[in-house]
Amino acid sequence: MYIANKASASWIHLDPSHANAEVEGAFGDNDPVDVVEIGETQRKIGEVLKIKPLAALAMIDEGELDWKIYNTIGED
């Protein structure tokens, strides 16, 4: 069974004043970028981990650009 742990890269925010031409001209949502770990281990709140990015997904949520970074951890 795989668990998806969700976190955020709180130091990376999408600029709400910048239109991204590669994603239908959508503006950033000024929220931290979401980071979703796919693995077998349930993580603790506040745990800091070194990740291996697998994919980036740009989503349009209520007209604003919302990035998701999918990753795994070395032992998974």
PDB file of N, CA, C, O and CB in Angstrom:
ATOM      1  N   MET A   1       0.836  -1.176   0.000  1.00  0.00           N
ATOM      2  CA  MET A   1       0.000   0.000   0.000  1.00  0.00           C
ATOM      3  C   MET A   1       0.883   1.242   0.000  1.00  0.00           C
ATOM      4  O   MET A   1       1.863   1.309   0.741  1.00  0.00           O
ATOM      5  CB  MET A   1      -0.952  -0.003   1.210  1.00  0.00           C
ATOM      6  N   TYR A   2       0.543   2.210  -0.817  1.00  0.00           N
ATOM      7  CA  TYR A   2       1.301   3.450  -0.875  1.00  0.00           C
ATOM      8  C   TYR A   2       0.578   4.551  -0.121  1.00  0.00           C
ATOM      9  O   TYR A   2      -0.646   4.670  -0.172  1.00  0.00           O
ATOM     10  CB  TYR A   2       1.541   3.868  -2.323  1.00  0.00           C
ATOM     11  N   ILE A   3       1.353   5.335   0.564  1.00  0.00           N
ATOM     12  CA  ILE A   3       0.847   6.477   1.323  1.00  0.00           C
ATOM     13  C   ILE A   3       1.309   7.737   0.623  1.00  0.00           C
ATOM     14  O   ILE A   3       2.442   7.792   0.145  1.00  0.00           O
ATOM     15  CB  ILE A   3       1.333   6.446   2.813  1.00  0.00           C
ATOM     16  N   ALA A   4       0.478   8.734   0.553  1.00  0.00           N
ATOM     17  CA  ALA A   4       0.880  10.031  -0.002  1.00  0.00           C
ATOM     18  C   ALA A   4       0.928  11.033   1.145  1.00  0.00           C
ATOM     19  O   ALA A   4      -0.103  11.409   1.702  1.00  0.00           O
ATOM     20  CB  ALA A   4      -0.107  10.511  -1.137  1.00  0.00           C
ATOM     21  N   ASN A   5       2.143  11.457   1.489  1.00  0.00           N
ATOM     22  CA  ASN A   5       2.328  12.478   2.515  1.00  0.00           C
ATOM     23  C   ASN A   5       2.381  13.833   1.825  1.00  0.00           C
ATOM     24  O   ASN A   5       3.138  14.008   0.870  1.00  0.00           O
ATOM     25  CB  ASN A   5       3.625  12.219   3.357  1.00  0.00           C
ATOM     26  N   LYS A   6       1.594  14.787   2.288  1.00  0.00           N
ATOM     27  CA  LYS A   6       1.551  16.111   1.662  1.00  0.00           C
ATOM     28  C   LYS A   6       2.244  17.126   2.563  1.00  0.00           C
ATOM     29  O   LYS A   6       2.053  17.141   3.779  1.00  0.00           O
ATOM     30  CB  LYS A   6       0.086  16.545   1.379  1.00  0.00           C
ATOM     31  N   ALA A   7       3.043  17.961   1.941  1.00  0.00           N
ATOM     32  CA  ALA A   7       3.741  19.033   2.651  1.00  0.00           C
ATOM     33  C   ALA A   7       3.779  20.243   1.736  1.00  0.00           C
ATOM     34  O   ALA A   7       3.112  20.267   0.702  1.00  0.00           O
ATOM     35  CB  ALA A   7       5.189  18.601   3.082  1.00  0.00           C
ATOM     36  N   SER A   8       4.547  21.230   2.108  1.00  0.00           N
ATOM     37  CA  SER A   8       4.706  22.381   1.226  1.00  0.00           C
ATOM     38  C   SER A   8       6.129  22.890   1.315  1.00  0.00           C
ATOM     39  O   SER A   8       6.807  22.731   2.331  1.00  0.00           O
ATOM     40  CB  SER A   8       3.707  23.499   1.585  1.00  0.00           C
ATOM     41  N   ALA A   9       6.563  23.501   0.236  1.00  0.00           N
ATOM     42  CA  ALA A   9       7.852  24.191   0.218  1.00  0.00           C
ATOM     43  C   ALA A   9       7.534  25.635   0.584  1.00  0.00           C
ATOM     44  O   ALA A   9       7.312  26.471  -0.291  1.00  0.00           O
ATOM     45  CB  ALA A   9       8.594  24.075  -1.203  1.00  0.00           C
ATOM     46  N   SER A  10       7.513  25.919   1.872  1.00  0.00           N
ATOM     47  CA  SER A  10       7.005  27.204   2.365  1.00  0.00           C
ATOM     48  C   SER A  10       7.832  28.397   1.911  1.00  0.00           C
ATOM     49  O   SER A  10       7.366  29.532   2.003  1.00  0.00           O
ATOM     50  CB  SER A  10       6.951  27.186   3.863  1.00  0.00           C
ATOM     51  N   TRP A  11       9.025  28.172   1.433  1.00  0.00           N
ATOM     52  CA  TRP A  11       9.882  29.262   0.970  1.00  0.00           C
ATOM     53  C   TRP A  11       9.693  29.553  -0.518  1.00  0.00           C
ATOM     54  O   TRP A  11      10.290  30.493  -1.042  1.00  0.00           O
ATOM     55  CB  TRP A  11      11.338  28.930   1.246  1.00  0.00           C
ATOM     56  N   ILE A  12       8.871  28.761  -1.203  1.00  0.00           N
ATOM     57  CA  ILE A  12       8.612  28.970  -2.630  1.00  0.00           C
ATOM     58  C   ILE A  12       7.142  29.340  -2.811  1.00  0.00           C
ATOM     59  O   ILE A  12       6.254  28.514  -2.600  1.00  0.00           O
ATOM     60  CB  ILE A  12       8.974  27.693  -3.465  1.00  0.00           C
ATOM     61  N   HIS A  13       6.895  30.585  -3.203  1.00  0.00           N
ATOM     62  CA  HIS A  13       5.526  31.054  -3.457  1.00  0.00           C
ATOM     63  C   HIS A  13       5.403  31.436  -4.926  1.00  0.00           C
ATOM     64  O   HIS A  13       6.366  31.911  -5.529  1.00  0.00           O
ATOM     65  CB  HIS A  13       5.159  32.266  -2.535  1.00  0.00           C
ATOM     66  N   LEU A  14       4.231  31.234  -5.497  1.00  0.00           N
ATOM     67  CA  LEU A  14       3.988  31.608  -6.889  1.00  0.00           C
ATOM     68  C   LEU A  14       3.519  33.048  -6.948  1.00  0.00           C
ATOM     69  O   LEU A  14       2.552  33.421  -6.283  1.00  0.00           O
ATOM     70  CB  LEU A  14       2.949  30.671  -7.546  1.00  0.00           C
ATOM     71  N   ASP A  15       4.196  33.850  -7.738  1.00  0.00           N
ATOM     72  CA  ASP A  15       3.944  35.294  -7.843  1.00  0.00           C
ATOM     73  C   ASP A  15       2.567  35.560  -8.451  1.00  0.00           C
ATOM     74  O   ASP A  15       2.328  35.213  -9.608  1.00  0.00           O
ATOM     75  CB  ASP A  15       5.041  35.976  -8.694  1.00  0.00           C
ATOM     76  N   PRO A  16       1.662  36.170  -7.690  1.00  0.00           N
ATOM     77  CA  PRO A  16       0.318  36.436  -8.216  1.00  0.00           C
ATOM     78  C   PRO A  16       0.277  37.562  -9.246  1.00  0.00           C
ATOM     79  O   PRO A  16      -0.765  37.798  -9.857  1.00  0.00           O
ATOM     80  CB  PRO A  16      -0.610  36.772  -7.082  1.00  0.00           C
ATOM     81  N   SER A  17       1.390  38.258  -9.447  1.00  0.00           N
ATOM     82  CA  SER A  17       1.417  39.333 -10.447  1.00  0.00           C
ATOM     83  C   SER A  17       2.065  38.884 -11.759  1.00  0.00           C
ATOM     84  O   SER A  17       2.156  39.668 -12.704  1.00  0.00           O
ATOM     85  CB  SER A  17       2.167  40.543  -9.893  1.00  0.00           C
ATOM     86  N   HIS A  18       2.517  37.624 -11.822  1.00  0.00           N
ATOM     87  CA  HIS A  18       3.185  37.109 -13.018  1.00  0.00           C
ATOM     88  C   HIS A  18       2.283  36.116 -13.751  1.00  0.00           C
ATOM     89  O   HIS A  18       1.852  35.116 -13.176  1.00  0.00           O
ATOM     90  CB  HIS A  18       4.526  36.438 -12.644  1.00  0.00           C
ATOM     91  N   ALA A  19       2.000  36.402 -15.030  1.00  0.00           N
ATOM     92  CA  ALA A  19       1.217  35.485 -15.865  1.00  0.00           C
ATOM     93  C   ALA A  19       2.168  34.471 -16.492  1.00  0.00           C
ATOM     94  O   ALA A  19       3.136  34.861 -17.144  1.00  0.00           O
ATOM     95  CB  ALA A  19       0.417  36.261 -16.970  1.00  0.00           C
ATOM     96  N   ASN A  20       1.916  33.197 -16.310  1.00  0.00           N
ATOM     97  CA  ASN A  20       2.756  32.141 -16.852  1.00  0.00           C
ATOM     98  C   ASN A  20       2.235  31.749 -18.230  1.00  0.00           C
ATOM     99  O   ASN A  20       1.191  31.108 -18.351  1.00  0.00           O
ATOM    100  CB  ASN A  20       2.791  30.913 -15.902  1.00  0.00           C
ATOM    101  N   ALA A  21       2.975  32.142 -19.269  1.00  0.00           N
ATOM    102  CA  ALA A  21       2.551  31.896 -20.653  1.00  0.00           C
ATOM    103  C   ALA A  21       2.482  30.406 -20.980  1.00  0.00           C
ATOM    104  O   ALA A  21       1.734  30.016 -21.876  1.00  0.00           O
ATOM    105  CB  ALA A  21       3.501  32.586 -21.621  1.00  0.00           C
ATOM    106  N   GLU A  22       3.237  29.567 -20.281  1.00  0.00           N
ATOM    107  CA  GLU A  22       3.246  28.132 -20.554  1.00  0.00           C
ATOM    108  C   GLU A  22       2.018  27.423 -19.984  1.00  0.00           C
ATOM    109  O   GLU A  22       1.751  26.273 -20.331  1.00  0.00           O
ATOM    110  CB  GLU A  22       4.504  27.507 -19.986  1.00  0.00           C
ATOM    111  N   VAL A  23       1.272  28.104 -19.114  1.00  0.00           N
ATOM    112  CA  VAL A  23       0.098  27.495 -18.482  1.00  0.00           C
ATOM    113  C   VAL A  23      -1.093  28.439 -18.646  1.00  0.00           C
ATOM    114  O   VAL A  23      -1.625  28.969 -17.671  1.00  0.00           O
ATOM    115  CB  VAL A  23       0.363  27.192 -16.966  1.00  0.00           C
ATOM    116  N   GLU A  24      -1.497  28.635 -19.901  1.00  0.00           N
ATOM    117  CA  GLU A  24      -2.680  29.421 -20.261  1.00  0.00           C
ATOM    118  C   GLU A  24      -2.696  30.833 -19.665  1.00  0.00           C
ATOM    119  O   GLU A  24      -3.763  31.408 -19.453  1.00  0.00           O
ATOM    120  CB  GLU A  24      -3.912  28.691 -19.823  1.00  0.00           C
ATOM    121  N   GLY A  25      -1.506  31.388 -19.395  1.00  0.00           N
ATOM    122  CA  GLY A  25      -1.428  32.745 -18.857  1.00  0.00           C
ATOM    123  C   GLY A  25      -1.914  32.869 -17.424  1.00  0.00           C
ATOM    124  O   GLY A  25      -2.213  33.971 -16.965  1.00  0.00           O
ATOM    125  N   ALA A  26      -1.995  31.757 -16.713  1.00  0.00           N
ATOM    126  CA  ALA A  26      -2.498  31.778 -15.334  1.00  0.00           C
ATOM    127  C   ALA A  26      -1.513  32.489 -14.414  1.00  0.00           C
ATOM    128  O   ALA A  26      -0.298  32.419 -14.600  1.00  0.00           O
ATOM    129  CB  ALA A  26      -2.755  30.345 -14.827  1.00  0.00           C
ATOM    130  N   PHE A  27      -2.066  33.171 -13.423  1.00  0.00           N
ATOM    131  CA  PHE A  27      -1.261  33.858 -12.425  1.00  0.00           C
ATOM    132  C   PHE A  27      -1.051  32.929 -11.230  1.00  0.00           C
ATOM    133  O   PHE A  27      -1.871  32.050 -10.965  1.00  0.00           O
ATOM    134  CB  PHE A  27      -1.936  35.190 -11.984  1.00  0.00           C
ATOM    135  N   GLY A  28       0.054  33.134 -10.515  1.00  0.00           N
ATOM    136  CA  GLY A  28       0.340  32.337  -9.324  1.00  0.00           C
ATOM    137  C   GLY A  28      -0.700  32.565  -8.242  1.00  0.00           C
ATOM    138  O   GLY A  28      -1.384  33.589  -8.231  1.00  0.00           O
ATOM    139  N   ASP A  29      -0.816  31.606  -7.330  1.00  0.00           N
ATOM    140  CA  ASP A  29      -1.818  31.701  -6.261  1.00  0.00           C
ATOM    141  C   ASP A  29      -1.253  32.265  -4.951  1.00  0.00           C
ATOM    142  O   ASP A  29      -1.978  32.378  -3.962  1.00  0.00           O
ATOM    143  CB  ASP A  29      -2.415  30.333  -6.002  1.00  0.00           C
ATOM    144  N   ASN A  30       0.029  32.617  -4.942  1.00  0.00           N
ATOM    145  CA  ASN A  30       0.710  33.176  -3.776  1.00  0.00           C
ATOM    146  C   ASN A  30       0.696  32.215  -2.580  1.00  0.00           C
ATOM    147  O   ASN A  30       0.869  32.643  -1.439  1.00  0.00           O
ATOM    148  CB  ASN A  30       0.062  34.495  -3.385  1.00  0.00           C
ATOM    149  N   ASP A  31       0.495  30.935  -2.838  1.00  0.00           N
ATOM    150  CA  ASP A  31       0.573  29.905  -1.803  1.00  0.00           C
ATOM    151  C   ASP A  31       1.889  29.161  -1.946  1.00  0.00           C
ATOM    152  O   ASP A  31       2.494  29.185  -3.018  1.00  0.00           O
ATOM    153  CB  ASP A  31      -0.628  28.922  -1.893  1.00  0.00           C
ATOM    154  N   PRO A  32       2.351  28.488  -0.871  1.00  0.00           N
ATOM    155  CA  PRO A  32       3.546  27.651  -1.010  1.00  0.00           C
ATOM    156  C   PRO A  32       3.296  26.530  -2.020  1.00  0.00           C
ATOM    157  O   PRO A  32       2.169  26.060  -2.173  1.00  0.00           O
ATOM    158  CB  PRO A  32       3.958  27.057   0.360  1.00  0.00           C
ATOM    159  N   VAL A  33       4.359  26.111  -2.705  1.00  0.00           N
ATOM    160  CA  VAL A  33       4.273  24.990  -3.643  1.00  0.00           C
ATOM    161  C   VAL A  33       3.998  23.718  -2.843  1.00  0.00           C
ATOM    162  O   VAL A  33       4.640  23.472  -1.822  1.00  0.00           O
ATOM    163  CB  VAL A  33       5.591  24.850  -4.494  1.00  0.00           C
ATOM    164  N   ASP A  34       3.030  22.901  -3.315  1.00  0.00           N
ATOM    165  CA  ASP A  34       2.703  21.639  -2.647  1.00  0.00           C
ATOM    166  C   ASP A  34       3.721  20.575  -3.024  1.00  0.00           C
ATOM    167  O   ASP A  34       4.131  20.478  -4.181  1.00  0.00           O
ATOM    168  CB  ASP A  34       1.275  21.174  -3.015  1.00  0.00           C
ATOM    169  N   VAL A  35       4.126  19.778  -2.044  1.00  0.00           N
ATOM    170  CA  VAL A  35       5.065  18.684  -2.251  1.00  0.00           C
ATOM    171  C   VAL A  35       4.369  17.412  -1.761  1.00  0.00           C
ATOM    172  O   VAL A  35       3.945  17.338  -0.607  1.00  0.00           O
ATOM    173  CB  VAL A  35       6.440  18.935  -1.493  1.00  0.00           C
ATOM    174  N   VAL A  36       4.252  16.412  -2.638  1.00  0.00           N
ATOM    175  CA  VAL A  36       3.536  15.184  -2.303  1.00  0.00           C
ATOM    176  C   VAL A  36       4.501  14.008  -2.400  1.00  0.00           C
ATOM    177  O   VAL A  36       5.011  13.697  -3.476  1.00  0.00           O
ATOM    178  CB  VAL A  36       2.309  14.975  -3.241  1.00  0.00           C
ATOM    179  N   GLU A  37       4.743  13.359  -1.265  1.00  0.00           N
ATOM    180  CA  GLU A  37       5.626  12.194  -1.247  1.00  0.00           C
ATOM    181  C   GLU A  37       4.810  10.937  -1.498  1.00  0.00           C
ATOM    182  O   GLU A  37       3.757  10.739  -0.893  1.00  0.00           O
ATOM    183  CB  GLU A  37       6.385  12.092   0.100  1.00  0.00           C
ATOM    184  N   ILE A  38       5.298  10.095  -2.390  1.00  0.00           N
ATOM    185  CA  ILE A  38       4.673   8.809  -2.665  1.00  0.00           C
ATOM    186  C   ILE A  38       5.610   7.740  -2.110  1.00  0.00           C
ATOM    187  O   ILE A  38       6.737   7.595  -2.584  1.00  0.00           O
ATOM    188  CB  ILE A  38       4.399   8.605  -4.212  1.00  0.00           C
ATOM    189  N   GLY A  39       5.159   7.009  -1.130  1.00  0.00           N
ATOM    190  CA  GLY A  39       6.018   6.002  -0.510  1.00  0.00           C
ATOM    191  C   GLY A  39       5.230   5.098   0.404  1.00  0.00           C
ATOM    192  O   GLY A  39       4.001   5.051   0.341  1.00  0.00           O
ATOM    193  N   GLU A  40       5.942   4.374   1.258  1.00  0.00           N
ATOM    194  CA  GLU A  40       5.318   3.405   2.150  1.00  0.00           C
ATOM    195  C   GLU A  40       5.368   3.824   3.613  1.00  0.00           C
ATOM    196  O   GLU A  40       4.847   3.116   4.475  1.00  0.00           O
ATOM    197  CB  GLU A  40       5.979   2.070   1.989  1.00  0.00           C
ATOM    198  N   THR A  41       5.984   4.958   3.902  1.00  0.00           N
ATOM    199  CA  THR A  41       6.181   5.386   5.282  1.00  0.00           C
ATOM    200  C   THR A  41       5.325   6.597   5.603  1.00  0.00           C
ATOM    201  O   THR A  41       5.296   7.568   4.847  1.00  0.00           O
ATOM    202  CB  THR A  41       7.648   5.698   5.539  1.00  0.00           C
ATOM    203  N   GLN A  42       4.630   6.534   6.727  1.00  0.00           N
ATOM    204  CA  GLN A  42       3.879   7.699   7.178  1.00  0.00           C
ATOM    205  C   GLN A  42       4.850   8.610   7.918  1.00  0.00           C
ATOM    206  O   GLN A  42       5.535   8.167   8.839  1.00  0.00           O
ATOM    207  CB  GLN A  42       2.664   7.290   8.092  1.00  0.00           C
ATOM    208  N   ARG A  43       4.914   9.882   7.522  1.00  0.00           N
ATOM    209  CA  ARG A  43       5.871  10.834   8.092  1.00  0.00           C
ATOM    210  C   ARG A  43       5.268  11.578   9.269  1.00  0.00           C
ATOM    211  O   ARG A  43       4.051  11.669   9.423  1.00  0.00           O
ATOM    212  CB  ARG A  43       6.334  11.829   7.031  1.00  0.00           C
ATOM    213  N   LYS A  44       6.168  12.110  10.102  1.00  0.00           N
ATOM    214  CA  LYS A  44       5.753  12.910  11.251  1.00  0.00           C
ATOM    215  C   LYS A  44       5.591  14.369  10.829  1.00  0.00           C
ATOM    216  O   LYS A  44       6.276  14.832   9.917  1.00  0.00           O
ATOM    217  CB  LYS A  44       6.779  12.787  12.411  1.00  0.00           C
ATOM    218  N   ILE A  45       4.701  15.081  11.477  1.00  0.00           N
ATOM    219  CA  ILE A  45       4.509  16.507  11.214  1.00  0.00           C
ATOM    220  C   ILE A  45       5.800  17.237  11.527  1.00  0.00           C
ATOM    221  O   ILE A  45       6.393  17.034  12.586  1.00  0.00           O
ATOM    222  CB  ILE A  45       3.329  17.085  12.051  1.00  0.00           C
ATOM    223  N   GLY A  46       6.237  18.082  10.611  1.00  0.00           N
ATOM    224  CA  GLY A  46       7.450  18.873  10.793  1.00  0.00           C
ATOM    225  C   GLY A  46       8.731  18.172  10.402  1.00  0.00           C
ATOM    226  O   GLY A  46       9.803  18.771  10.492  1.00  0.00           O
ATOM    227  N   GLU A  47       8.659  16.929   9.972  1.00  0.00           N
ATOM    228  CA  GLU A  47       9.846  16.179   9.582  1.00  0.00           C
ATOM    229  C   GLU A  47      10.450  16.802   8.324  1.00  0.00           C
ATOM    230  O   GLU A  47       9.727  17.139   7.386  1.00  0.00           O
ATOM    231  CB  GLU A  47       9.502  14.683   9.346  1.00  0.00           C
ATOM    232  N   VAL A  48      11.771  16.953   8.307  1.00  0.00           N
ATOM    233  CA  VAL A  48      12.489  17.515   7.167  1.00  0.00           C
ATOM    234  C   VAL A  48      13.243  16.384   6.481  1.00  0.00           C
ATOM    235  O   VAL A  48      14.010  15.661   7.117  1.00  0.00           O
ATOM    236  CB  VAL A  48      13.466  18.660   7.610  1.00  0.00           C
ATOM    237  N   LEU A  49      13.018  16.236   5.177  1.00  0.00           N
ATOM    238  CA  LEU A  49      13.589  15.118   4.440  1.00  0.00           C
ATOM    239  C   LEU A  49      14.248  15.584   3.152  1.00  0.00           C
ATOM    240  O   LEU A  49      13.855  16.599   2.575  1.00  0.00           O
ATOM    241  CB  LEU A  49      12.517  14.084   4.133  1.00  0.00           C
ATOM    242  N   LYS A  50      15.238  14.847   2.710  1.00  0.00           N
ATOM    243  CA  LYS A  50      15.837  15.058   1.395  1.00  0.00           C
ATOM    244  C   LYS A  50      15.015  14.227   0.408  1.00  0.00           C
ATOM    245  O   LYS A  50      14.835  13.024   0.598  1.00  0.00           O
ATOM    246  CB  LYS A  50      17.379  14.652   1.370  1.00  0.00           C
ATOM    247  N   ILE A  51      14.516  14.881  -0.653  1.00  0.00           N
ATOM    248  CA  ILE A  51      13.602  14.202  -1.580  1.00  0.00           C
ATOM    249  C   ILE A  51      14.246  13.935  -2.930  1.00  0.00           C
ATOM    250  O   ILE A  51      15.276  14.514  -3.276  1.00  0.00           O
ATOM    251  CB  ILE A  51      12.346  15.028  -1.773  1.00  0.00           C
ATOM    252  N   LYS A  52      13.616  13.045  -3.684  1.00  0.00           N
ATOM    253  CA  LYS A  52      13.957  12.779  -5.082  1.00  0.00           C
ATOM    254  C   LYS A  52      12.727  13.155  -5.906  1.00  0.00           C
ATOM    255  O   LYS A  52      11.753  12.403  -5.926  1.00  0.00           O
ATOM    256  CB  LYS A  52      14.382  11.259  -5.314  1.00  0.00           C
ATOM    257  N   PRO A  53      12.752  14.316  -6.594  1.00  0.00           N
ATOM    258  CA  PRO A  53      11.588  14.716  -7.398  1.00  0.00           C
ATOM    259  C   PRO A  53      11.315  13.716  -8.524  1.00  0.00           C
ATOM    260  O   PRO A  53      12.239  13.234  -9.179  1.00  0.00           O
ATOM    261  CB  PRO A  53      11.805  16.120  -7.987  1.00  0.00           C
ATOM    262  N   LEU A  54      10.051  13.418  -8.732  1.00  0.00           N
ATOM    263  CA  LEU A  54       9.633  12.517  -9.810  1.00  0.00           C
ATOM    264  C   LEU A  54       8.917  13.271 -10.927  1.00  0.00           C
ATOM    265  O   LEU A  54       9.118  12.983 -12.107  1.00  0.00           O
ATOM    266  CB  LEU A  54       8.722  11.419  -9.258  1.00  0.00           C
ATOM    267  N   ALA A  55       8.081  14.238 -10.549  1.00  0.00           N
ATOM    268  CA  ALA A  55       7.288  14.959 -11.547  1.00  0.00           C
ATOM    269  C   ALA A  55       6.786  16.272 -10.971  1.00  0.00           C
ATOM    270  O   ALA A  55       6.647  16.429  -9.758  1.00  0.00           O
ATOM    271  CB  ALA A  55       6.104  14.100 -12.031  1.00  0.00           C
ATOM    272  N   ALA A  56       6.519  17.201 -11.861  1.00  0.00           N
ATOM    273  CA  ALA A  56       5.887  18.471 -11.492  1.00  0.00           C
ATOM    274  C   ALA A  56       4.589  18.568 -12.282  1.00  0.00           C
ATOM    275  O   ALA A  56       4.550  18.275 -13.477  1.00  0.00           O
ATOM    276  CB  ALA A  56       6.836  19.711 -11.781  1.00  0.00           C
ATOM    277  N   LEU A  57       3.536  18.980 -11.602  1.00  0.00           N
ATOM    278  CA  LEU A  57       2.226  19.075 -12.228  1.00  0.00           C
ATOM    279  C   LEU A  57       1.687  20.482 -12.007  1.00  0.00           C
ATOM    280  O   LEU A  57       1.530  20.927 -10.870  1.00  0.00           O
ATOM    281  CB  LEU A  57       1.247  18.003 -11.658  1.00  0.00           C
ATOM    282  N   ALA A  58       1.406  21.177 -13.105  1.00  0.00           N
ATOM    283  CA  ALA A  58       0.805  22.514 -13.018  1.00  0.00           C
ATOM    284  C   ALA A  58      -0.700  22.359 -13.112  1.00  0.00           C
ATOM    285  O   ALA A  58      -1.217  21.792 -14.074  1.00  0.00           O
ATOM    286  CB  ALA A  58       1.342  23.466 -14.145  1.00  0.00           C
ATOM    287  N   MET A  59      -1.399  22.865 -12.110  1.00  0.00           N
ATOM    288  CA  MET A  59      -2.859  22.772 -12.088  1.00  0.00           C
ATOM    289  C   MET A  59      -3.444  24.177 -12.051  1.00  0.00           C
ATOM    290  O   MET A  59      -2.851  25.092 -11.479  1.00  0.00           O
ATOM    291  CB  MET A  59      -3.353  21.937 -10.869  1.00  0.00           C
ATOM    292  N   ILE A  60      -4.594  24.337 -12.657  1.00  0.00           N
ATOM    293  CA  ILE A  60      -5.330  25.596 -12.570  1.00  0.00           C
ATOM    294  C   ILE A  60      -6.448  25.360 -11.558  1.00  0.00           C
ATOM    295  O   ILE A  60      -7.342  24.541 -11.777  1.00  0.00           O
ATOM    296  CB  ILE A  60      -5.898  26.062 -13.990  1.00  0.00           C
ATOM    297  N   ASP A  61      -6.380  26.091 -10.449  1.00  0.00           N
ATOM    298  CA  ASP A  61      -7.349  25.946  -9.361  1.00  0.00           C
ATOM    299  C   ASP A  61      -8.031  27.293  -9.150  1.00  0.00           C
ATOM    300  O   ASP A  61      -7.403  28.253  -8.704  1.00  0.00           O
ATOM    301  CB  ASP A  61      -6.658  25.449  -8.040  1.00  0.00           C
ATOM    302  N   GLU A  62      -9.304  27.354  -9.468  1.00  0.00           N
ATOM    303  CA  GLU A  62     -10.085  28.591  -9.388  1.00  0.00           C
ATOM    304  C   GLU A  62      -9.393  29.729 -10.147  1.00  0.00           C
ATOM    305  O   GLU A  62      -9.346  30.869  -9.685  1.00  0.00           O
ATOM    306  CB  GLU A  62     -10.301  28.991  -7.915  1.00  0.00           C
ATOM    307  N   GLY A  63      -8.859  29.387 -11.323  1.00  0.00           N
ATOM    308  CA  GLY A  63      -8.238  30.367 -12.201  1.00  0.00           C
ATOM    309  C   GLY A  63      -6.807  30.736 -11.845  1.00  0.00           C
ATOM    310  O   GLY A  63      -6.202  31.567 -12.523  1.00  0.00           O
ATOM    311  N   GLU A  64      -6.253  30.138 -10.799  1.00  0.00           N
ATOM    312  CA  GLU A  64      -4.888  30.448 -10.385  1.00  0.00           C
ATOM    313  C   GLU A  64      -3.993  29.226 -10.561  1.00  0.00           C
ATOM    314  O   GLU A  64      -4.441  28.086 -10.441  1.00  0.00           O
ATOM    315  CB  GLU A  64      -4.860  30.930  -8.922  1.00  0.00           C
ATOM    316  N   LEU A  65      -2.711  29.490 -10.849  1.00  0.00           N
ATOM    317  CA  LEU A  65      -1.733  28.430 -11.052  1.00  0.00           C
ATOM    318  C   LEU A  65      -1.325  27.827  -9.716  1.00  0.00           C
ATOM    319  O   LEU A  65      -0.974  28.554  -8.787  1.00  0.00           O
ATOM    320  CB  LEU A  65      -0.502  28.961 -11.798  1.00  0.00           C
ATOM    321  N   ASP A  66      -1.370  26.504  -9.616  1.00  0.00           N
ATOM    322  CA  ASP A  66      -1.058  25.789  -8.378  1.00  0.00           C
ATOM    323  C   ASP A  66      -0.149  24.608  -8.735  1.00  0.00           C
ATOM    324  O   ASP A  66      -0.610  23.622  -9.310  1.00  0.00           O
ATOM    325  CB  ASP A  66      -2.373  25.301  -7.646  1.00  0.00           C
ATOM    326  N   TRP A  67       1.132  24.705  -8.398  1.00  0.00           N
ATOM    327  CA  TRP A  67       2.097  23.648  -8.723  1.00  0.00           C
ATOM    328  C   TRP A  67       2.103  22.564  -7.666  1.00  0.00           C
ATOM    329  O   TRP A  67       1.965  22.843  -6.475  1.00  0.00           O
ATOM    330  CB  TRP A  67       3.498  24.229  -8.873  1.00  0.00           C
ATOM    331  N   LYS A  68       2.265  21.314  -8.111  1.00  0.00           N
ATOM    332  CA  LYS A  68       2.443  20.146  -7.245  1.00  0.00           C
ATOM    333  C   LYS A  68       3.741  19.477  -7.656  1.00  0.00           C
ATOM    334  O   LYS A  68       3.973  19.243  -8.842  1.00  0.00           O
ATOM    335  CB  LYS A  68       1.224  19.146  -7.347  1.00  0.00           C
ATOM    336  N   ILE A  69       4.586  19.170  -6.688  1.00  0.00           N
ATOM    337  CA  ILE A  69       5.824  18.437  -6.931  1.00  0.00           C
ATOM    338  C   ILE A  69       5.656  17.045  -6.316  1.00  0.00           C
ATOM    339  O   ILE A  69       5.475  16.926  -5.104  1.00  0.00           O
ATOM    340  CB  ILE A  69       7.077  19.193  -6.326  1.00  0.00           C
ATOM    341  N   TYR A  70       5.712  16.011  -7.123  1.00  0.00           N
ATOM    342  CA  TYR A  70       5.602  14.641  -6.639  1.00  0.00           C
ATOM    343  C   TYR A  70       7.009  14.076  -6.473  1.00  0.00           C
ATOM    344  O   TYR A  70       7.864  14.253  -7.341  1.00  0.00           O
ATOM    345  CB  TYR A  70       4.752  13.760  -7.612  1.00  0.00           C
ATOM    346  N   ASN A  71       7.242  13.393  -5.347  1.00  0.00           N
ATOM    347  CA  ASN A  71       8.590  12.918  -5.044  1.00  0.00           C
ATOM    348  C   ASN A  71       8.567  11.608  -4.285  1.00  0.00           C
ATOM    349  O   ASN A  71       7.512  11.115  -3.887  1.00  0.00           O
ATOM    350  CB  ASN A  71       9.348  13.957  -4.247  1.00  0.00           C
ATOM    351  N   THR A  72       9.752  11.059  -4.094  1.00  0.00           N
ATOM    352  CA  THR A  72       9.960   9.898  -3.256  1.00  0.00           C
ATOM    353  C   THR A  72      11.156  10.190  -2.363  1.00  0.00           C
ATOM    354  O   THR A  72      11.868  11.172  -2.574  1.00  0.00           O
ATOM    355  CB  THR A  72      10.178   8.604  -4.108  1.00  0.00           C
ATOM    356  N   ILE A  73      11.376   9.342  -1.370  1.00  0.00           N
ATOM    357  CA  ILE A  73      12.504   9.456  -0.461  1.00  0.00           C
ATOM    358  C   ILE A  73      13.436   8.289  -0.753  1.00  0.00           C
ATOM    359  O   ILE A  73      12.988   7.235  -1.205  1.00  0.00           O
ATOM    360  CB  ILE A  73      12.042   9.465   1.043  1.00  0.00           C
ATOM    361  N   GLY A  74      14.717   8.468  -0.501  1.00  0.00           N
ATOM    362  CA  GLY A  74      15.735   7.461  -0.826  1.00  0.00           C
ATOM    363  C   GLY A  74      15.425   6.032  -0.418  1.00  0.00           C
ATOM    364  O   GLY A  74      15.687   5.104  -1.183  1.00  0.00           O
ATOM    365  N   GLU A  75      14.861   5.833   0.792  1.00  0.00           N
ATOM    366  CA  GLU A  75      14.628   4.454   1.235  1.00  0.00           C
ATOM    367  C   GLU A  75      13.372   3.827   0.648  1.00  0.00           C
ATOM    368  O   GLU A  75      13.184   2.618   0.777  1.00  0.00           O
ATOM    369  CB  GLU A  75      14.543   4.413   2.727  1.00  0.00           C
ATOM    370  N   ASP A  76      12.507   4.607   0.008  1.00  0.00           N
ATOM    371  CA  ASP A  76      11.277   4.061  -0.592  1.00  0.00           C
ATOM    372  C   ASP A  76      11.490   3.730  -2.048  1.00  0.00           C
ATOM    373  O   ASP A  76      10.568   3.262  -2.716  1.00  0.00           O
ATOM    374  CB  ASP A  76      10.116   5.047  -0.450  1.00  0.00           C
TER     375      ASP A  76
END
